[in-house]
């Protein structure tokens, strides 16, 4: 993959994530993400590149059981926190309501009724 294409997809996910932060509902952090997955409220999970492997695999396992999409963010937890508009690190987040953003793919919306 070229560097230009990688940068463009990074900007795309960052702009969609910013729109979710303004108009949607989300939870930040490992514990809250697991709670939303167990409750079945999560639509999409975003995990930072440097999330610890044990936490990453546990989140992926719960997401597989809940039939929820997982996106592996290409930046580290500092960059993910910045993309969320926060001044702290975010290793993972769960989007419970996308709001005006099209971050959730149309094929995923059909299974959530």
Beta strands, then each sheet from edge to edge (+ up, - down):
strand 1: 25-28
strand 2: 44-47
strand 3: 69-72
strand 4: 92-97
sheet 1: 1+ 4- 2+ 3+
end
